[in-house]
């Protein structure tokens, strides 16, 4: 029997959940929304999903191979990023655009900052915003597709709202759309955003597998719903509750709340910080959608809050047990020292003048 004391670096206790397992479970959770997107828009949507995912994986492999780094494509993180980029694409977009977005996400946002765990914003959303700026026309043109489901379309009352996806553009006018169509997914929009019930099923799956917690998506959706309901009532909309439900199900809100805002790397790790993060996301999305001139706003809200995560964690980090009284005492002593320093400085100045 070895009686020597074994000393090793922390952590001394390791969990059974690995990065590979987390990423593959996220891929499984995204599958229902992908299936509904392909059913709604046809085989070209499937091609977009495949191209964006393959481009992300290949980009990570080539970058790490050329720079003689450890190959990490097996952990599934690149596949998740690529799939999310594909899900955020219009169904009939040219295949080279999501390919470019995947390369940008993996190389510029992820690898150049150190790889998995070092990126300062969600790579998929960063790539989507990059493509929106670069190819605004193609990224905001939504066709009905050639899928198995009949797409429900409505023409907005004003031409100013035609730049967004049809449901959000229609809701921007204050009218209600078709809640059942938003839930099932037979609407115009991005490939992975159209079916709210499929996204919700994936989110519940992640909650059941304890991959994510309800704090961020719950506060995000709850805060946005409350502000939207108040706005709908204040503006005198005919059916404020129905309008709020349709705003929740339309666009990229569900996908962003369940799968992008909960990203481990770019969201706070403190419980209070997660609540603050979710509430701020709900407020910003409400501002972009209902106060601003745009119809969407989820991507920009999440990216903006990603940049503020270090600040949120700094002010919401928990105090160690037994340290509350000591920290108060330290603040009191620091205050006394500053006051004494000011008195000494004033006394020295008076003596010099004399």
C-alpha positions in Angstrom: 0.0 0.0 0.0 1.4 3.4 -1.0 1.3 5.7 2.1 2.7 8.8 0.3 0.6 11.9 0.2 -0.4 12.6 -3.4 -0.6 16.3 -4.3 -2.0 17.5 -7.7 -3.3 20.6 -9.2 -6.9 21.5 -9.0 -9.6 20.6 -9.8 -9.6 17.5 -7.5 -13.2 16.5 -8.3 -14.3 16.3 -11.9 -17.8 16.0 -13.3 -18.9 13.4 -15.7 -20.3 15.9 -18.3 -17.7 16.5 -21.0 -17.7 19.1 -23.8 -18.3 16.4 -26.3 -21.4 15.2 -24.5 -22.8 18.8 -24.1 -22.3 19.6 -27.8 -23.8 16.4 -29.1 -26.8 16.9 -26.8 -27.2 20.4 -28.2 -27.1 19.0 -31.8 -29.8 16.6 -30.8 -31.9 19.4 -29.3 -31.5 21.4 -32.5 -32.7 18.5 -34.7 -36.5 19.1 -34.4 -36.2 22.7 -35.5 -34.0 21.6 -38.4 -36.4 19.0 -39.5 -39.3 21.4 -39.4 -37.2 23.9 -41.4 -36.5 21.3 -44.1 -40.2 20.3 -44.2 -41.2 23.9 -44.7 -38.6 24.9 -47.3 -37.4 21.8 -49.0 -34.1 20.3 -50.0 -32.3 23.6 -50.5 -32.7 24.3 -46.8 -31.1 20.9 -46.1 -28.2 21.9 -48.4 -27.7 25.1 -46.5 -27.6 23.4 -43.1 -25.1 20.8 -44.5 -22.9 23.3 -46.1 -22.7 25.6 -43.1 -22.0 22.8 -40.7 -19.4 21.2 -42.9 -17.7 24.6 -43.6 -17.4 25.3 -39.9 -15.9 21.8 -39.1 -13.5 22.0 -42.1 -12.4 25.6 -41.2 -11.5 24.5 -37.6 -9.6 21.5 -38.9 -7.6 23.3 -41.5 -6.7 26.2 -39.1 -5.5 23.9 -36.3 -3.7 21.6 -38.8 -1.8 24.5 -40.5 -0.8 26.0 -37.1 0.1 22.6 -35.6 -2.5 22.9 -32.9 -4.5 20.1 -31.3 -7.3 19.0 -33.6 -10.6 19.7 -31.7 -13.3 19.0 -34.3 -14.4 15.9 -32.4 -15.7 18.0 -29.5 -18.7 19.1 -31.6 -18.4 22.8 -30.9 -17.6 23.7 -34.5 -20.6 21.6 -35.7 -22.9 23.4 -33.3 -21.7 26.8 -34.6 -22.1 25.8 -38.2 -25.5 24.4 -37.7 -26.7 27.5 -35.9 -25.4 29.6 -38.7 -27.4 27.5 -41.2 -30.5 27.8 -39.1 -30.2 31.5 -39.2 -30.1 31.7 -43.0 -33.0 32.4 -45.4 -34.1 29.2 -47.1 -33.2 30.1 -50.7 -29.9 31.9 -50.0 -26.8 31.0 -52.1 -24.8 28.3 -50.4 -21.5 30.2 -50.5 -22.9 32.9 -48.1 -23.4 30.6 -45.0 -20.1 29.0 -46.0 -18.4 32.4 -45.7 -20.2 33.0 -42.4 -19.0 29.7 -40.9 -15.4 30.5 -41.9 -15.7 33.9 -40.3 -17.2 32.5 -37.1 -14.6 29.8 -36.6 -11.5 31.6 -37.7 -12.1 35.3 -36.7 -14.4 35.0 -33.7 -13.3 31.7 -32.2 -9.8 30.6 -33.2 -8.1 33.9 -33.3 -9.1 34.5 -29.7 -7.8 31.2 -28.5 -10.4 28.6 -29.5 -13.2 27.1 -27.5 -13.8 29.0 -24.3 -12.0 32.1 -25.3 -14.3 33.8 -27.7 -15.9 37.1 -26.5 -19.2 36.7 -28.4 -21.3 33.9 -29.7 -19.6 32.9 -33.0 -22.8 32.0 -34.8 -24.5 35.3 -34.0 -21.3 37.2 -34.8 -21.2 35.6 -38.2 -24.9 36.3 -38.8 -24.4 40.0 -38.0 -21.4 40.0 -40.3 -23.5 38.6 -43.1 -26.4 40.9 -42.4 -24.0 43.9 -42.8 -22.3 42.5 -45.9 -25.3 41.0 -47.7 -28.3 42.9 -46.4 -30.5 42.2 -49.4 -29.9 38.5 -49.6 -30.1 38.0 -45.8 -33.5 39.8 -45.6 -35.2 38.1 -48.6 -37.4 35.3 -47.5 -39.1 33.0 -50.0 -41.8 30.5 -49.5 -39.6 27.6 -50.4 -40.6 24.2 -51.9 -41.3 22.1 -48.8 -44.1 19.8 -47.9 -46.0 22.4 -45.8 -48.1 25.3 -47.1 -46.6 28.6 -46.1 -48.9 31.1 -44.5 -48.1 34.6 -45.8 -49.6 38.0 -45.1 -48.8 41.4 -46.7 -47.9 44.1 -44.2 -50.0 47.2 -44.2 -47.0 49.4 -44.8 -44.1 48.9 -47.2 -41.6 50.0 -44.5 -41.9 46.7 -42.7 -41.0 44.6 -45.7 -37.3 44.3 -44.8 -37.9 41.7 -42.1 -39.4 38.2 -42.1 -43.1 38.3 -43.0 -44.5 37.5 -39.5 -42.4 40.1 -37.7 -43.0 42.6 -40.4 -46.8 42.1 -40.1 -46.6 42.2 -36.3 -44.7 45.5 -36.6 -47.8 47.1 -37.9 -49.7 46.2 -34.7 -51.9 43.5 -36.3 -51.9 39.9 -35.2 -50.6 37.1 -37.5 -51.4 33.4 -37.1 -50.3 31.8 -33.9 -50.9 28.2 -35.1 -48.6 28.8 -38.1 -45.9 30.3 -35.9 -46.0 27.3 -33.6 -45.9 24.7 -36.3 -43.6 26.5 -38.7 -45.5 27.0 -42.0 -44.4 30.6 -42.3 -41.7 32.6 -44.0 -38.5 33.2 -42.2 -35.1 31.7 -41.5 -34.7 27.9 -41.7 -34.3 27.1 -38.0 -36.6 29.8 -36.6 -39.9 29.0 -38.1 -41.3 26.4 -35.7 -41.6 27.7 -32.2 -42.8 24.4 -30.8 -39.9 22.5 -32.2 -37.4 25.0 -30.7 -39.3 24.8 -27.3 -39.1 21.0 -27.4 -35.3 21.2 -27.9 -35.0 23.7 -25.0 -37.0 21.5 -22.7 -34.8 18.6 -23.7 -31.7 20.6 -22.7 -33.3 21.5 -19.4 -34.2 17.8 -18.7 -30.6 16.8 -19.5 -29.4 19.6 -17.2 -27.3 21.2 -20.0 -28.8 24.6 -19.4 -30.8 26.3 -16.6 -34.0 28.1 -16.9 -32.6 31.4 -15.5 -31.5 33.0 -18.8 -34.3 31.8 -21.2 -36.9 32.3 -18.5 -36.0 35.8 -17.6 -35.3 36.7 -21.3 -38.7 35.6 -22.5 -40.6 36.7 -19.4 -39.1 40.2 -19.4 -39.8 40.6 -23.1 -43.3 39.2 -22.8 -44.2 41.6 -19.9 -42.9 44.7 -21.7 -44.6 43.7 -25.0 -47.9 43.1 -23.2 -47.7 46.5 -21.5 -46.8 48.1 -24.9 -49.7 46.4 -26.7 -52.2 47.5 -24.0 -50.8 51.1 -24.0 -51.1 51.3 -27.8 -54.6 49.9 -27.8 -54.0 46.8 -29.9 -57.1 44.6 -30.3 -55.7 41.4 -28.8 -52.7 42.3 -26.6 -52.3 38.8 -25.1 -52.4 37.1 -28.6 -50.1 39.8 -29.9 -47.6 39.1 -27.1 -47.7 35.3 -27.7 -47.1 35.8 -31.4 -44.1 38.2 -30.7 -42.6 35.4 -28.6 -43.0 32.8 -31.3 -42.0 35.0 -34.3 -38.5 35.6 -35.6 -35.4 34.4 -33.8 -36.5 35.0 -30.2 -37.0 31.4 -29.2 -33.9 30.1 -30.9 -31.8 32.9 -29.4 -33.2 32.5 -25.9 -32.8 28.7 -25.7 -29.7 28.0 -27.7 -27.6 31.2 -28.1 -28.1 33.3 -25.0 -27.3 30.2 -22.9 -23.9 29.7 -24.5 -21.5 28.7 -21.6 -18.7 30.9 -22.8 -20.5 34.1 -23.5 -23.1 34.1 -20.7 -22.5 34.8 -16.9 -21.7 32.0 -14.6 -23.2 33.6 -11.5 -26.9 32.9 -10.7 -27.7 36.6 -10.1 -25.7 37.5 -13.2 -27.7 35.1 -15.3 -30.9 36.8 -14.2 -29.5 40.2 -14.9 -28.3 39.0 -18.3 -31.7 37.6 -19.2 -33.7 40.6 -18.1 -31.3 42.9 -20.0 -31.7 40.8 -23.1 -35.5 41.0 -22.8 -35.4 44.8 -22.5 -33.0 45.3 -25.4 -35.0 43.0 -27.7 -38.2 44.9 -26.8 -36.4 48.2 -27.6 -35.2 46.9 -31.0 -38.5 45.3 -31.9 -41.2 47.6 -30.6 -39.5 50.9 -30.0 -37.0 51.0 -32.8 -37.6 50.9 -36.5 -36.4 47.3 -37.0 -38.6 44.2 -36.7 -36.0 41.8 -35.2 -33.2 42.6 -32.7 -32.4 39.3 -31.1 -28.9 38.9 -32.6 -27.8 42.4 -31.7 -29.2 42.2 -28.2 -27.3 39.0 -27.4 -24.0 40.2 -28.9 -24.2 43.5 -27.0 -24.8 41.7 -23.7 -22.0 39.2 -24.5 -19.6 42.2 -24.3 -21.0 43.2 -20.9 -20.7 39.7 -19.3 -17.3 40.5 -17.6 -18.9 43.6 -16.0 -22.0 41.6 -14.9 -19.9 38.9 -13.3 -17.7 41.4 -11.5 -20.7 43.0 -9.8 -22.7 39.8 -9.1 -20.0 37.4 -7.9 -20.9 35.9 -4.6 -19.0 36.7 -1.4 -17.3 33.8 0.3 -18.9 32.5 3.5 -17.9 34.5 6.5 -16.4 37.3 4.5 -19.4 39.7 4.5 -18.6 41.2 7.9 -14.9 41.4 7.0 -15.5 43.1 3.7 -17.7 45.7 5.4 -15.0 46.3 8.0 -12.4 46.6 5.2 -14.6 49.2 3.4 -15.0 51.1 6.7 -11.2 51.2 7.3 -10.5 52.2 3.7 -13.0 55.1 4.1 -11.2 56.2 7.3 -7.8 56.0 5.7 -9.0 58.1 2.8 -10.4 60.7 5.1 -7.2 60.8 7.2 -5.1 61.2 4.0 -7.3 64.2 2.9 -6.8 65.8 6.4 -3.0 65.3 6.3 -2.9 66.7 2.8 -4.9 69.7 3.8 -2.7 70.2 6.9 0.5 70.0 4.8 -0.9 72.6 2.4 -1.8 75.0 5.2 1.7 74.6 6.7 3.3 75.3 3.3 1.3 78.4 2.8 2.1 79.7 6.3 
